Amino acid sequence: MLRDTDGDGVQDPTETELNGVTVLLKGTIITLAVLQTTVTTTGGALTSPGCSTFNVEPGNM
């Protein structure tokens, strides 16, 4: 999750990642049920801020 201040869809060096953003993982377009939630935080392969992950088994969407 990042703050795209110039709206170009590309992270520029001055655009920062956002921690503390709640991300919802929803089901199919028919139900839109919330399956999981997470909050962006520092983490991931590069330990960058703004990362979020979900643990979902294949076929359980």
Backbone as CSV, one residue per row, in Angstrom:
resi,resn,N_x,N_y,N_z,CA_x,CA_y,CA_z,C_x,C_y,C_z
1,MET,0.862,-1.148,0.000,0.000,0.000,0.000,0.911,1.215,0.000
2,LEU,0.705,2.111,-0.975,1.533,3.310,-0.997,0.694,4.533,-1.297
3,ARG,1.263,5.669,-1.002,0.613,6.948,-1.278,1.124,7.421,-2.632
4,ASP,0.291,7.276,-3.668,0.656,7.661,-5.040,0.278,9.127,-5.240
5,THR,1.152,10.019,-4.815,0.816,11.443,-4.773,0.607,12.064,-6.143
6,ASP,1.255,11.507,-7.182,1.062,12.076,-8.523,0.081,11.279,-9.375
7,GLY,-0.459,10.181,-8.829,-1.512,9.422,-9.498,-1.094,8.692,-10.758
8,ASP,0.207,8.382,-10.905,0.648,7.713,-12.131,0.710,6.198,-12.021
9,GLY,0.399,5.649,-10.839,0.399,4.203,-10.656,1.778,3.601,-10.478
10,VAL,2.800,4.437,-10.374,4.175,3.982,-10.204,4.732,4.601,-8.932
11,GLN,5.422,3.786,-8.124,6.001,4.331,-6.901,7.281,5.081,-7.234
12,ASP,7.266,6.362,-6.961,8.424,7.221,-7.149,9.203,7.299,-5.836
13,PRO,10.470,7.716,-5.881,11.292,7.746,-4.665,10.706,8.583,-3.522
14,THR,9.907,9.579,-3.833,9.350,10.434,-2.779,8.007,9.941,-2.254
15,GLU,7.451,8.866,-2.829,6.146,8.341,-2.412,6.349,7.224,-1.391
16,THR,5.753,7.396,-0.223,5.995,6.476,0.884,4.903,5.418,0.994
17,GLU,5.292,4.271,1.562,4.338,3.207,1.850,3.553,3.577,3.095
18,LEU,2.382,2.965,3.218,1.488,3.285,4.328,1.311,2.082,5.245
19,ASN,1.606,2.254,6.503,1.308,1.251,7.516,-0.007,1.598,8.188
20,GLY,-0.667,0.583,8.742,-1.895,0.812,9.493,-3.149,0.877,8.653
21,VAL,-3.084,0.445,7.385,-4.259,0.436,6.511,-4.903,-0.944,6.581
22,THR,-6.193,-1.010,6.867,-6.902,-2.283,6.902,-7.238,-2.719,5.478
23,VAL,-6.886,-3.973,5.154,-7.134,-4.552,3.833,-8.100,-5.713,4.015
24,LEU,-9.159,-5.736,3.202,-10.163,-6.801,3.269,-9.984,-7.749,2.097
25,LEU,-9.993,-9.041,2.359,-10.007,-10.063,1.322,-11.436,-10.550,1.222
26,LYS,-12.058,-10.331,0.063,-13.472,-10.693,-0.096,-13.610,-11.901,-1.008
27,GLY,-14.751,-12.563,-0.885,-15.048,-13.751,-1.677,-15.446,-13.409,-3.099
28,THR,-16.285,-14.229,-3.650,-16.698,-14.084,-5.038,-17.530,-12.829,-5.242
29,ILE,-17.696,-12.462,-6.479,-18.496,-11.286,-6.815,-19.957,-11.476,-6.408
30,ILE,-20.373,-12.721,-6.254,-21.762,-12.997,-5.870,-21.990,-12.705,-4.381
31,THR,-21.066,-13.154,-3.532,-21.291,-12.992,-2.092,-20.618,-11.753,-1.506
32,LEU,-19.433,-11.441,-1.964,-18.632,-10.337,-1.422,-18.412,-10.443,0.080
33,ALA,-18.504,-11.647,0.603,-18.272,-11.859,2.028,-16.804,-11.584,2.357
34,VAL,-16.553,-10.969,3.496,-15.185,-10.734,3.939,-14.634,-12.051,4.472
35,LEU,-13.570,-12.557,3.834,-12.975,-13.825,4.239,-11.889,-13.626,5.280
36,GLN,-11.097,-12.580,5.115,-10.022,-12.280,6.055,-9.767,-10.778,6.041
37,THR,-9.180,-10.294,7.111,-8.699,-8.912,7.159,-7.266,-8.924,7.650
38,THR,-6.530,-7.913,7.263,-5.169,-7.730,7.743,-4.886,-6.234,7.758
39,VAL,-3.803,-5.859,8.396,-3.417,-4.452,8.463,-2.005,-4.335,7.905
40,THR,-1.786,-3.357,7.022,-0.456,-3.190,6.445,0.544,-2.835,7.530
41,THR,1.749,-3.398,7.377,2.808,-3.206,8.354,4.150,-3.390,7.664
42,THR,5.227,-3.131,8.357,6.550,-3.385,7.807,6.777,-4.886,7.774
43,GLY,7.141,-5.391,6.610,7.363,-6.824,6.458,7.615,-7.164,5.008
44,GLY,7.512,-8.418,4.666,7.744,-8.841,3.300,9.218,-9.109,3.048
45,ALA,9.502,-9.488,1.819,10.861,-9.895,1.450,11.886,-8.781,1.662
46,LEU,11.495,-7.547,1.433,12.428,-6.434,1.561,12.219,-5.658,2.852
47,THR,11.410,-6.186,3.757,11.040,-5.530,5.012,10.652,-4.075,4.795
48,SER,9.822,-3.857,3.787,9.324,-2.520,3.464,8.037,-2.252,4.216
49,PRO,7.758,-0.994,4.533,6.456,-0.665,5.098,5.352,-0.886,4.073
50,GLY,4.126,-0.977,4.520,2.985,-1.066,3.621,2.682,-2.453,3.107
51,CYS,3.257,-3.501,3.699,3.039,-4.877,3.237,1.832,-5.498,3.919
52,SER,1.157,-6.394,3.193,0.076,-7.173,3.783,0.084,-8.556,3.167
53,THR,-0.325,-9.553,3.934,-0.402,-10.923,3.430,-1.682,-11.576,3.923
54,PHE,-2.125,-12.579,3.160,-3.262,-13.407,3.545,-2.838,-14.852,3.432
55,ASN,-3.370,-15.704,4.274,-3.137,-17.148,4.194,-4.425,-17.788,3.702
56,VAL,-4.423,-18.193,2.439,-5.624,-18.758,1.828,-5.263,-20.085,1.177
57,GLU,-6.028,-21.103,1.478,-5.839,-22.403,0.845,-6.412,-22.354,-0.571
58,PRO,-5.749,-22.988,-1.540,-6.279,-23.031,-2.909,-7.701,-23.604,-2.918
59,GLY,-8.580,-22.964,-3.655,-9.949,-23.434,-3.782,-10.886,-22.956,-2.683
60,ASN,-10.394,-22.208,-1.718,-11.224,-21.754,-0.612,-11.702,-20.317,-0.791
61,MET,-11.809,-19.857,-1.976,-12.287,-18.511,-2.225,-13.745,-18.605,-2.597
